[in-house]
């Protein structure tokens, strides 16, 4: 690039010199968009959104470490490219993540556009990205054979700062029908009721299911609350005739499996007639 960087009707200023001096194309493109937005805001008298430090730019991190190193909010920030009045791109991305977590399906375009600062153009970009990902590389159809398959499917949620309880609906061949965040809890615990889990499973016409939640602390030791909800889900699943395959607790690097740890009984049909009768009597006594 040669010459000077100018906006229409302006002389070279601090913004243009800063953008011109950027070393990479991605940083240049981001700064160009930010500076251009600032110029428009100055003319309209609007408040400028806080600028992100260069080392925090998701595009820069993606270029250095690849998309797998970015959180979901950071990937959204790359797609959004810029923030809006009084709100930088990271803040806008976090609001969209909250909207996505609260929806079982891809949000309607109008719902996305209602997020403050989105507008129709950004909403269309996000909706198109979500739909393309669902069609091309959606989780539906992949089979769950072992706990590590569940971990590979859900580990991108490990960077959440709060515990997220996730349900994965499976068909009779243990192929994924749907995967969704059921509830988002506190920093060190999540609150979930079995009815919230089974409502989606029944709607999906699932034959089996897996649940999982992240531990933001990175420690994979089950809490008493984790044991309690696992036991309640197991009892309810047997009554409804659903196969409860596993409950995973995961971090970014590893996971804990209730099935592998021997804390979940095998399905009744795998225990033989004697096992079936014994378990049935035990369940009736508990109810």
N, C-alpha and C positions, 0 to 999 in steps of 0.2 A: 504494500500500500504506500503510495506517495502523496505528497502535498499535505494539506491540512484537513482536519476533521471539523466540519462546520454544520450547524443547523441553519435552516433558511433565515436570513435576516440577522444573523449573529456573527460575532467575531470569535476567533479562537479564544477559549477561556479555560478555566481549571478542569472542567469536565472533558473538553476535547483533548487537552494535553494528557489527562489521566488515561483516557480510553486509547489514545494513540500509542501510549507507552506500554500497553499490556503485551505480554509475551506470547500468549497462546490465543488461537482463534476462538476457543470457547469462552475464555475470560473476556476477550474483546467483544464477542457477540452479547454476552450478558451485560457488560458495562455499557455498551451502546444502547441497549434497550432501557437500562436503568436511567442513563443520562437523558435519553430522549423523553422518557416519562417525566423526569424531573423538570425538563424544559416546558413540557405541556402543563404541568402542575403550577409552575411559576407564572405562566401566562394567565392561568385561570384562578390563581390565588389559593389553590388547594394545598393542604398540608402534605409534606413529603413523607413517604413511608420510610421507616428505618432501614438503612443499608446493611447488608450482610458483609462480614469481613471476607476478603478474597479466599482465605483458607477454608471458609465454611461453605463456599459455593458448591452446591451438589454437582454441578457440571464438572467442576475441577476434580472433585473426588471421584466421579465416575470415570473420567479420563485416566486418572492415575491407578484406580483399583478395580474398575469394572462395575457394572450395575449391581452385581451380587453383594457389594459392600455397602450399598445404600439401604436405608430403611424405607418403608412404604411411603412415609411422608416426604422423604427426600426425592424419591422417584416422581412423586406428584409435582414437587417443586421444579424438577427438570422440565416436565411437560408444560407447566404453567408459565415458566420462564421469568415472569415479573410479578411483582406484587401490585398493590393498588393504593388508593388514597389512605394514608395512615396505617397501612398494613403491609409488611414485607411478604415475600413469596413463601417463606417458611411458615409464617402464621396462617396464611391462606391455605396452605397444604394441610396443616394440622386440622383446620376446621372441616376440610373435605374428608379427611380420614375419619373424623367423628361422625360425619353424615353416613359414610360407607359402613361403619361399624354398626350403626343403628338400623341398617336396611338388610333384609334377608336376600334381596335381589339387587340388581343394578338399579340405582336410583333413576327416577324419571328425569328427563332433561330439564323440566321446569323446576324440579326440586334442587338440582345442582345450580341452576341460574339464580335461585333465591339466596344462596350463600353470599353474604355481603362482600362485594368486590369481585365477584365472578364475572358477571355479564354473560351474554349469549355465546360469544366466541370461545371463551375459556371453558364454559360448560360443555359446548360441543366437542372440544378437544378431549376433555376428560371422559365424556360419554363414549366417544369413538374409541378411545384407548381401552376402556373397560369391555366394550362389546367385541372388539377385535381380539383381545386376550382371551375372552370366554370362548369365542369360536375357534381360535387357532390352537391355543395351548391350555384350555380349561382342564380342571382336575377331573371332570366327569370322564369315566371310562377307565382310568388307571386302577389297577388292582392292588389291594392291600393283602400282602402275604405274611408280613412280619412287622413287629413294632418299628423297625428302622424305616419302613415304607411310610408310616404315619409321620415319623419325625421329618423325613425329607419333604413331605407334603406341607407341613405346618411350621417348620423352623423359621420361616421368614417373620413369624409373629413373636419371636423370642426377644426382639429389641424393644418391645412395649414396656413402658414404665409402670403399667398397671397389669394386674393379672387378668387375662382374657380366657374365658371358658369357651372351648370350641367343640362343636359336634360335627362328626363326619358320617353321613348317611351312606349305607352300602346296600347293594342288591344281593341276591342269593349267591352270586359268584364272587362276592366281596369286592366288586368294582364300585368306585366312588360315584354316587349320585349327586351329592352336594356337600359342601363344606362351608360352615358359617360360624361366626362369632355369636354365641348365645347371650352372654353377658360380659360386661366389663366391670371389674371390681375395684378394690383399693390397691395400694402399693404392695401389700403383703397378704392379701386374701381376696377371694372372689366369692360372691354369693349367687348360688344358682338353685333353682327348684327343679325336681324331676319333670314336672309338667312342661316347663319351658323347653326341655330337651326333647321329650316325647311328642310334643305338638308338631315339631318340624319333622321328626322321623315318620310319623303317621302320614303327614301331608306328602312326604316324599315316597310313600309306600315302600319304605326300607324293610329289608329282611334282617339286617345286622347294622351295628354302628360302633364307632369308636369315639371316645371323648378325650380331650387333652386340655391342659392349661399350662401357661408359662409361669415360671418363678423368676421375677425380676432380679432377685438377689443372686441368682445363679446356683443356689443350693437346691439339690434335687430330692431332699428328704421329705416324704409326705407328712402333712400336718394331720392332726386328729380330724379336722374338718374335711380334709381330702379323703381320709378313710371313710368318714361318715357318708359323704355324698356318693362315693363309689359303692358302698353297701346298699344304699337306697336305690341307686340306679340298677344294680344287679337284681334286687328283689322285684322291682317294677318290670324290668325287661323279661324276666321269666313269666310273670303273670300275663304280659302282652304277647309272649311268644317271639320276642326279638332276641337275637344273639348279641350279647354285650361282649365284644372281642377284647377290648383293652381300655385302660385309662392311662394316658401318658402325662408325665410332668417333664417339661423340657426347658432347656436353656439354649443359648446360641451354639454350644458345642457338644451337648450330650443330652440324654433323656433317661427317665426312670419309667419302667413298665410294670404296672400292677400284674399283668399276666405273667411276665418272665419272673417276677418276684414271688409267684405262687399265691398271691392275694385274691385271685379271681378263680372261681371254679370253672372247669370246662363245661360246655353246653350239655344239657341233660341227655341228649340223644347219644353223646359220646361216653356216657357213664354206664350204659346197659340198663336193663329193667330194674335191677335192685337199686342202682344209684338213682334212677328216676323216682321210684317210690319213696326212697329215703329223703331225697331233697324236697319232694312235694309235701311230705308230712311236716318237714321242718319249716317250710314256707307257710303252711297253714297255721302252724303254732305261733309264728311270729305276727301274723295278721290280726 
